[in-house]
Amino acid sequence: MQQLTQHAQEIARKRTGLSERRARRFLENGLGRAKEAEDYSGRQRAYLKWRGRNGCTALAYNGCCLIRSADGRCVTAYSLPAWFHRRQHYDGKEKIRNVKKYMRLYENGKGDHYGVG
């Protein structure tokens, strides 16, 4: 079982809208499965490093930013901004304008599957 502060449990319960038991379980799973700033690049990494200041580490898990102290305790939770997990589709160097048409081309076998995702 992960160490959680009472504040973290109350905040997670309030911000996620889950029951007390589910919020505690959410935080426990988050501390074990979340991604750290080093797992990201660009804006996501900068955002997590900014949130994880004063000796704490920021973790991204399921739309939330969990703050873990130096001794491994979950201190609090924030919701991640809308742009954090937004994906952009690229085909080589050009931005894909019509994603449906692009996916239809690759479903029919007219192109390679590199860059789809």
Secondary structure, DSSP 8 states (H G I E B T S, - for coil): ---B-HHHHHHHHHHH---HHHHHHHHHHHHHH-B-GGG--THHHHHHHHHS-TT-EEEEETTEEEEE-TTS-EEEEEE--TTTT----EETTEE-S-HHHHHHHHHTTSS--TT--
